[in-house]
Amino acid sequence: MATNILMPALSPTMTEGTLTRWLKQEGDTVKAGDVIAEIETDKATMEVEAVDEGVLGRILVAGGTEGVKVNAPIAVLVEPGEAVPAAGAAPTLATPLAAAPASAAAVASPAVVPAGNGHDAGARVFASPLARRMAKQAGIALSGLTGSGPGGRIVRADIEAARQGGVAAPVVAVASVAPAPPPAAAARPATITAPHTLVPHTTVRKVIARRLAEAKQTVPHFYVAMDIELDALLKLRAELNAHGASDAGAFKLSVNDLLIKAAAVTLRRIPKVNAAWTDEGVALFTDVDIAVAVSIPDGLITPIIRHADRKGLAAISNEMKDLAARAKAGKLKPEEFQGGGFSISNMGMYGVSNFAAIINPPQAGILAVAAGQPRPVVKDGALAIATVMTCTLSVDHRVIDGALGAEWLAGFRRVVEAPLSLLL
């Protein structure tokens, strides 16, 4: 029976995307798990895989097409030997594409549901190829699970939760707690009369523009700034790097690696900042997952260091290098940039003296880190020189009051200026 292949939602904020190119052609045999297309989402260009088997009977949306709506039919999959429906015909069933690899980390863990409360008898069960194999090996009936993947698709995390004893503890998904922003007022287009070259917006740039505008219009920003001395942290970094260069597991820490760890430690000590606003209440995140802003050719992306408070400095450094490299190459998996409870944006490498960052909803805080510079300071009543950076904490005032923001930033300063606690 012919089925429509639908444009997938590969991130929580995606409403449309660009079908960059097809990797399968009409008439090609398709197996579950085959990578068949590349789609530019609001975050990156990603490979997508087929969920079902069959023959790619007809391509409805050509490669290079922009603005393809999520869940719009993009191709028709038929059984071997089956006649291909005429262009525009509506096959009776639809099958989504899947991110390759499937995203599971950015959604809430599912629960095993009693018989009769899951998929209807005889209904198609959507599951990733990996989830199907794992379920078969574990003897788990897919019809008894509620999928947590895109479009309700069953993914690896669902099978793992089922194997661990039935009901998984619910996890607050960052994407699920975002308040629905009111429609932005239509802005009057600027009239440009000077000679210019028009560079078309990429999907990523359009989404960045929309989300930043929504954040500033719907989130009441409050700012707290503080000067922080870096000399003790720089000394510790130099000593650790000297040790790391001679060690078998060589590493080289950046200042940003230590600041990520310092922010994570502070969030664990002052957990009310590791939070998000919802209409029902303030969601306090259980894990300390820090999103770190990385500049990419089309704009900005925030890969996430998960459980940053539990990781050592070398582990954070190696993971950050890997994430940043793959972010610039557009190779991040969805679960590596979706979520996070707090963000850091460091522009110190550009010599910026201070700046304030825009909050990344639904997170309630983002730390803007400026350059460390030699400045005159007073110590024990005498004038001295110290390396000082200005950090500005932007918070959602609905979640974090000024006093709490100041308390957190003061705690962060104590950790940075006495950094030996980062080794504990």
C-alpha positions as CSV (number, residue, x, y, z in Angstrom):
1,M,0.0,0.0,0.0
2,A,1.3,3.4,-1.0
3,T,2.4,5.7,1.9
4,N,3.3,9.4,2.0
5,I,6.8,10.2,3.4
6,L,6.3,13.4,5.4
7,M,8.6,16.3,6.2
8,P,9.9,15.5,9.7
9,A,10.1,17.9,12.7
10,L,13.8,17.4,13.6
11,S,13.8,20.0,16.4
12,P,11.2,21.3,18.8
13,T,11.2,24.8,17.2
14,M,11.1,23.6,13.6
15,T,8.0,24.5,11.6
16,E,9.5,24.3,8.1
17,G,12.8,23.4,6.5
18,T,14.8,23.2,3.3
19,L,14.9,19.8,1.6
20,T,18.5,20.1,0.6
21,R,18.9,17.0,-1.6
22,W,17.7,13.5,-2.1
23,L,20.2,10.6,-1.6
24,K,17.7,8.1,-3.1
25,Q,16.1,8.5,-6.5
26,E,12.7,7.4,-7.9
27,G,12.7,3.7,-8.3
28,D,15.4,3.0,-5.7
29,T,14.7,0.3,-3.1
30,V,14.6,1.7,0.4
31,K,15.2,-0.2,3.6
32,A,14.3,0.9,7.1
33,G,17.3,2.9,8.4
34,D,18.6,4.0,5.0
35,V,19.6,7.6,4.8
36,I,17.5,9.0,1.9
37,A,17.7,12.8,2.2
38,E,19.4,15.8,3.7
39,I,17.2,18.5,5.4
40,E,18.3,21.9,6.6
41,T,16.5,22.5,9.9
42,D,16.4,25.5,12.1
43,K,19.6,24.3,13.7
44,A,21.8,22.4,11.1
45,T,21.8,20.3,8.0
46,M,20.9,16.8,9.0
47,E,20.7,13.4,7.3
48,V,17.3,11.6,7.7
49,E,16.5,8.0,7.4
50,A,13.5,5.9,6.2
51,V,11.3,4.3,8.8
52,D,9.6,1.8,6.4
53,E,10.8,-0.4,3.6
54,G,9.6,-0.2,0.0
55,V,10.4,1.5,-3.3
56,L,10.7,5.3,-3.6
57,G,7.9,5.6,-6.1
58,R,7.6,9.3,-6.5
59,I,9.4,12.4,-5.2
60,L,6.9,15.2,-4.6
61,V,9.3,17.9,-3.3
62,A,12.5,18.4,-5.3
63,G,15.9,18.8,-3.7
64,G,16.8,22.4,-3.0
65,T,13.2,23.4,-2.1
66,E,12.9,25.9,0.7
67,G,10.0,26.5,3.2
68,V,8.7,22.9,3.2
69,K,6.2,22.7,6.1
70,V,6.6,20.0,8.7
71,N,4.3,17.0,8.0
72,A,3.9,18.0,4.4
73,P,4.2,15.0,2.0
74,I,7.6,15.0,0.2
75,A,7.6,11.6,-1.4
76,V,5.6,8.4,-2.0
77,L,6.8,5.0,-0.8
78,V,5.2,1.9,-2.5
79,E,5.5,-1.8,-2.3
80,P,7.7,-3.6,-4.9
81,G,5.6,-4.0,-8.0
82,E,2.9,-1.7,-6.8
83,A,1.6,1.0,-9.2
84,V,2.8,4.5,-8.2
85,P,-0.1,6.9,-7.5
86,A,-0.4,9.9,-9.8
87,A,1.3,13.1,-8.7
88,G,-0.8,14.8,-6.0
89,A,-2.8,11.6,-5.1
90,A,-3.2,11.1,-1.4
91,P,-2.0,7.7,-0.3
92,T,-4.0,6.3,2.6
93,L,-1.3,6.1,5.2
94,A,1.6,8.4,6.1
95,T,5.1,7.7,7.4
96,P,7.5,10.2,8.9
97,L,11.2,10.4,8.3
98,A,13.5,9.9,11.2
99,A,16.6,11.9,12.3
100,A,19.7,9.8,11.8
101,P,20.6,9.0,14.4
102,A,17.2,9.2,16.2
103,S,16.9,11.9,18.8
104,A,15.8,10.7,22.2
105,A,17.5,12.9,24.8
106,A,15.4,16.0,24.3
107,V,12.0,14.5,25.1
108,A,10.4,13.1,28.2
109,S,11.0,9.4,28.9
110,P,7.9,7.3,28.1
111,A,6.0,4.9,30.3
112,V,4.9,1.4,29.5
113,V,1.2,1.5,29.1
114,P,-1.3,-1.2,29.9
115,A,-2.7,-3.3,27.1
116,G,-5.5,-1.4,25.3
117,N,-4.1,2.0,26.2
118,G,-1.2,2.1,23.7
119,H,-1.5,1.7,20.0
120,D,-4.8,0.4,18.7
121,A,-4.9,-3.2,17.6
122,G,-3.8,-3.5,14.0
123,A,-2.6,0.1,13.8
124,R,0.8,0.9,12.4
125,V,3.5,1.2,15.1
126,F,6.1,3.8,14.2
127,A,9.6,2.9,15.6
128,S,13.1,3.5,14.6
129,P,15.0,0.5,13.2
130,L,17.3,0.4,16.3
131,A,14.2,0.5,18.6
132,R,12.7,-2.4,16.6
133,R,15.8,-4.5,16.9
134,M,16.2,-3.7,20.6
135,A,12.5,-4.6,21.3
136,K,12.8,-7.9,19.5
137,Q,15.9,-8.9,21.4
138,A,14.3,-7.9,24.7
139,G,11.0,-9.5,23.9
140,I,9.1,-6.2,24.3
141,A,5.9,-5.6,22.3
142,L,6.1,-2.3,20.6
143,S,2.3,-2.0,20.7
144,G,2.5,-1.7,24.5
145,L,4.7,1.4,24.4
146,T,4.0,5.1,23.9
147,G,6.7,6.6,21.7
148,S,8.5,9.8,22.7
149,G,10.2,10.5,19.4
150,P,9.0,12.8,16.6
151,G,5.3,12.2,15.8
152,G,5.1,9.6,18.6
153,R,7.7,7.4,17.1
154,I,9.2,4.8,19.4
155,V,13.0,5.3,19.9
156,R,15.8,3.7,21.8
157,A,15.1,5.5,25.0
158,D,11.6,4.1,25.1
159,I,13.0,0.5,24.8
160,E,15.6,1.2,27.5
161,A,13.0,2.6,29.8
162,A,10.8,-0.5,29.3
163,R,13.7,-2.9,30.0
164,Q,14.5,-1.1,33.2
165,G,11.2,-2.0,34.8
166,G,8.2,-0.4,33.3
167,V,7.6,3.2,34.2
168,A,10.4,5.7,33.6
169,A,10.7,8.8,35.8
170,P,9.4,11.8,34.0
171,V,12.0,14.2,32.8
172,V,11.2,17.9,32.1
173,A,12.0,18.4,28.5
174,V,13.2,21.9,27.8
175,A,11.2,22.0,24.6
176,S,8.0,21.1,26.4
177,V,8.1,23.8,29.0
178,A,8.4,26.8,26.7
179,P,5.5,29.1,27.0
180,A,3.7,29.7,23.7
181,P,4.7,33.2,22.7
182,P,2.0,35.5,21.3
183,P,2.3,36.2,17.6
184,A,4.9,38.9,17.0
185,A,3.5,42.1,15.5
186,A,4.2,42.3,11.8
187,A,7.1,44.7,11.4
188,R,7.0,47.1,8.5
189,P,9.8,46.2,6.1
190,A,12.6,48.6,5.9
191,T,13.0,50.5,2.6
192,I,16.5,50.3,1.4
193,T,17.5,52.8,-1.2
194,A,21.3,52.6,-1.2
195,P,23.1,50.3,-3.6
196,H,23.4,46.8,-2.0
197,T,23.7,43.1,-2.5
198,L,20.9,41.0,-1.1
199,V,22.0,37.8,0.7
200,P,19.0,35.5,1.1
201,H,18.3,34.3,4.6
202,T,19.1,30.7,5.5
203,T,16.6,28.6,7.5
204,V,19.0,28.9,10.5
205,R,19.2,32.7,10.2
206,K,15.4,33.0,9.9
207,V,14.8,31.0,13.0
208,I,17.5,32.8,15.0
209,A,15.8,36.1,14.1
210,R,12.4,34.9,15.1
211,R,13.5,33.3,18.4
212,L,15.6,36.3,19.5
213,A,12.7,38.6,18.7
214,E,10.3,36.4,20.7
215,A,12.7,36.2,23.6
216,K,13.1,40.0,23.9
217,Q,9.3,40.6,23.4
218,T,8.0,37.9,25.7
219,V,10.7,37.4,28.4
220,P,11.3,40.2,31.0
221,H,15.1,40.4,31.0
222,F,16.9,41.5,34.1
223,Y,20.7,42.0,34.1
224,V,23.3,41.7,36.9
225,A,27.0,42.5,36.1
226,M,30.1,41.8,38.2
227,D,33.9,42.1,37.8
228,I,35.7,38.9,38.5
229,E,39.5,38.4,39.0
230,L,41.0,35.7,36.9
231,D,44.6,35.4,38.0
232,A,44.1,32.4,40.3
233,L,42.1,30.5,37.6
234,L,44.7,31.3,35.0
235,K,47.5,30.0,37.3
236,L,45.6,26.8,37.9
237,R,44.9,26.4,34.2
238,A,48.6,26.8,33.4
239,E,49.6,24.2,36.0
240,L,47.0,21.7,34.8
241,N,48.0,22.2,31.2
242,A,51.6,21.6,32.0
243,H,50.6,18.4,33.7
244,G,48.3,17.4,30.8
245,A,51.0,17.9,28.2
246,S,53.2,15.3,29.8
247,D,50.4,12.8,30.7
248,A,49.4,9.9,28.6
249,G,45.9,11.2,28.2
250,A,47.0,14.6,27.0
251,F,44.6,17.6,27.3
252,K,44.7,21.3,27.0
253,L,42.2,23.3,29.0
254,S,40.8,26.6,27.8
255,V,39.6,29.3,30.1
256,N,36.1,28.6,28.9
257,D,36.3,25.0,30.0
258,L,37.0,26.1,33.6
259,L,34.2,28.7,33.4
260,I,31.7,26.0,32.3
261,K,32.7,23.9,35.3
262,A,32.5,26.9,37.6
263,A,29.0,27.7,36.3
264,A,27.9,24.1,36.8
265,V,29.2,24.0,40.3
266,T,27.4,27.3,41.1
267,L,24.2,26.0,39.6
268,R,24.4,22.9,41.8
269,R,24.9,25.1,44.9
270,I,22.2,27.6,43.9
271,P,19.7,25.4,42.0
272,K,16.9,27.9,41.7
273,V,18.7,29.5,38.8
274,N,18.7,26.2,36.9
275,A,15.1,26.7,36.0
276,A,12.5,27.5,33.5
277,W,9.1,29.4,33.5
278,T,5.9,27.5,32.8
279,D,2.3,28.7,33.3
280,E,1.8,26.0,35.9
281,G,4.9,26.8,37.9
282,V,8.7,27.1,37.9
283,A,10.4,24.0,36.5
284,L,13.6,23.3,38.5
285,F,15.9,21.1,36.4
286,T,17.3,18.0,38.1
287,D,20.4,17.8,35.9
288,V,23.0,20.6,35.3
289,D,23.1,20.7,31.5
290,I,24.9,23.8,30.2
291,A,24.4,25.1,26.6
292,V,27.5,26.8,25.2
293,A,27.2,29.3,22.4
294,V,29.2,28.4,19.3
295,S,29.5,30.6,16.3
296,I,28.8,28.8,13.0
297,P,28.8,30.2,9.4
298,D,25.0,30.7,9.4
299,G,24.7,32.2,12.9
300,L,24.8,30.5,16.3
301,I,24.2,27.1,17.9
302,T,24.4,26.0,21.5
303,P,25.7,22.4,22.0
304,I,25.2,21.1,25.5
305,I,27.6,19.8,28.1
306,R,25.3,17.4,30.0
307,H,25.8,16.7,33.7
308,A,28.6,19.4,33.7
309,D,28.8,19.5,37.5
310,R,29.7,15.8,37.6
311,K,32.4,15.9,34.9
312,G,36.1,16.6,35.3
313,L,37.8,19.5,33.6
314,A,39.6,17.2,31.0
315,A,36.3,15.5,30.1
316,I,34.6,18.9,29.7
317,S,37.4,20.2,27.6
318,N,37.5,17.2,25.2
319,E,33.7,17.1,24.9
320,M,33.6,20.8,24.2
321,K,36.2,20.6,21.4
322,D,34.4,17.8,19.8
323,L,31.0,19.5,20.0
324,A,32.3,22.8,18.7
325,A,34.1,21.1,15.7
326,R,31.0,19.2,14.7
327,A,28.7,22.2,15.3
328,K,30.8,24.2,12.7
329,A,30.6,21.3,10.3
330,G,26.8,20.9,10.8
331,K,27.1,17.4,12.2
332,L,25.6,17.7,15.6
333,K,22.9,15.2,16.6
334,P,19.6,16.7,17.7
335,E,20.0,15.6,21.3
336,E,23.4,17.4,21.4
337,F,21.9,20.9,21.0
338,Q,18.3,20.5,22.1
339,G,17.6,21.2,25.8
340,G,19.9,22.5,28.5
341,G,18.9,24.5,31.6
342,F,21.4,27.4,31.4
343,S,23.6,29.0,28.8
344,I,27.1,30.6,28.5
345,S,28.2,33.0,25.8
346,N,31.9,33.8,25.9
347,M,33.2,36.6,23.7
348,G,36.4,37.1,25.5
349,M,38.5,35.9,22.6
350,Y,37.3,39.0,20.6
351,G,38.5,41.4,23.3
352,V,35.0,42.5,24.2
353,S,35.0,44.4,27.5
354,N,31.3,43.7,28.4
355,F,28.0,42.7,26.8
356,A,24.6,41.3,27.7
357,A,23.2,38.2,26.1
358,I,19.6,37.4,25.2
359,I,18.0,34.6,27.1
360,N,17.4,31.3,25.2
361,P,13.8,30.4,26.2
362,P,12.7,28.4,28.1
363,Q,15.9,28.7,30.1
364,A,15.8,31.4,32.7
365,G,19.5,32.5,32.6
366,I,22.5,33.1,30.3
367,L,25.9,34.2,31.4
368,A,27.8,36.7,29.1
369,V,31.6,36.4,29.6
370,A,33.8,39.3,28.4
371,A,37.6,39.4,28.0
372,G,40.0,39.2,30.9
373,Q,42.1,42.4,30.9
374,P,44.7,43.9,33.2
375,R,43.0,46.4,35.4
376,P,44.0,48.5,38.5
377,V,42.4,47.0,41.6
378,V,42.7,47.8,45.3
379,K,44.0,45.0,47.5
380,D,44.6,45.5,51.3
381,G,44.4,49.3,50.8
382,A,47.1,49.4,48.1
383,L,46.8,49.7,44.3
384,A,47.6,46.6,42.3
385,I,47.2,45.1,38.9
386,A,44.9,42.1,38.3
387,T,43.4,40.3,35.3
388,V,39.7,41.1,35.5
389,M,36.7,40.1,33.4
390,T,33.2,41.5,33.5
391,C,30.4,38.9,33.5
392,T,26.8,39.8,33.0
393,L,24.0,37.5,34.0
394,S,20.8,37.9,32.0
395,V,17.8,36.3,33.8
396,D,14.1,35.8,33.2
397,H,12.6,38.0,36.0
398,R,9.5,35.8,36.2
399,V,11.8,33.0,37.5
400,I,14.8,34.8,39.0
401,D,14.6,37.9,41.1
402,G,17.4,40.4,41.3
403,A,18.6,39.2,44.7
404,L,18.8,35.6,43.5
405,G,20.6,36.6,40.3
406,A,23.1,38.6,42.4
407,E,23.5,35.7,44.8
408,W,24.3,33.4,41.9
409,L,26.8,35.7,40.3
410,A,28.6,36.3,43.6
411,G,28.8,32.5,44.1
412,F,30.2,32.2,40.6
413,R,32.8,34.8,41.4
414,R,33.9,33.0,44.6
415,V,34.4,29.8,42.6
416,V,36.4,31.5,39.9
417,E,38.6,33.5,42.3
418,A,39.2,30.3,44.4
419,P,39.3,27.7,41.7
420,L,40.7,24.8,43.6
421,S,37.2,23.7,44.4
422,L,36.8,22.8,40.7
423,L,39.1,19.9,41.3
424,L,37.0,18.3,44.0
